[in-house]
Amino acid sequence: MKFIAALQAVVTAVPFDGEPSDAELDAIESEMPLILAEVDLLDAQIMTLDRPANVLDERRIRRARNRVMAERRDLTNRTSDVMPGGAA
């Protein structure tokens, strides 16, 4: 009878230290304005969960949505400029 076992060297060839790489940190940094805009939108939506939205709440949500869309547009334009063959 033969035993089938994974080779330890193959399974753990590249040790994972749990820290993000420099490229991952750069990607997070470039997406940070979009992340913050989405957090603001979520905060505006959370404020209206337990009560009806008034005019100020609706305006706050609309502005937060517009900011998210603008940040998505800007991020898309930045990444399409960097990537070769992107539609500019």
N, C-alpha and C positions, 0 to 999 in steps of 0.2 A: 504494500500500500504506500502510495506517494503522498506526501503532505504538500499542499500548495500554500505558500506564505509570501507575503510581500517582502521585498528586500528593503531593509531599513534605510540603506543609503539612497535608494531610488525614491522612497516616500518622503524623506526629509532632506532632499538634496539642497534646497534653498531654504535656509531657516527664516522664519517670519518673526520679526522683532516687534510687531504690533504698531509700529510708527509709520505714518504716511511718508511717501517718498517726496522729494523736492518737486517733481512734476505734479503730484497730487496736490501738494500745498499751493502751487502756482495756479492750478485749475480752480481750487476753492477760492483763492484770493480774487481771481478774475470774475467768479460768479457771486462774490459777496454782495454787490449792490442788488442783484436780483433776489438773493436770499433775504436780505433785510427788507426789501419791498414786499416779499411774500409774507414775512412775519408781521409787518404792519397791516396788511390786508387781513390776515388771520386774527389779529388783535381787534380790528374794527368789526369783524364778523362775530367774534366771541362776545363783544359788548352788547350785541343785540339778541343774544340767545334767550335771555330770561325776561325780556320786555319787548314791546313793539318798537320798531325803528321809527324815530322821528326824523324830521327834515335834516337835522345836523348829522345824524347817524348815516342816513342815505348819502349825504354829500361826502362824508368821510370814507365810506365804502367805495363810492364811485371814484374818488381821487386815488384811493389805494389801488383799485383795479387798473386805473389809467397808468399809475406809476409802475405797476408790475408789467403791463404790456410794453411800456416804453423801455424798461430795463431788459425785457426779453428781446425786443427789437435791437437794442444797442449791443447786447451780448451776441446775438446772431450775426450782426454786421461785423463785430470785432473778430469772431471766429471764422467767418467766411473770408475775411481779408488775409488771415493767417494760413488757412488751409489751401493747398494747391488745387486748382480746378474748381474752386467754389464759385457759386454764382454771386457776383458782386453787384 
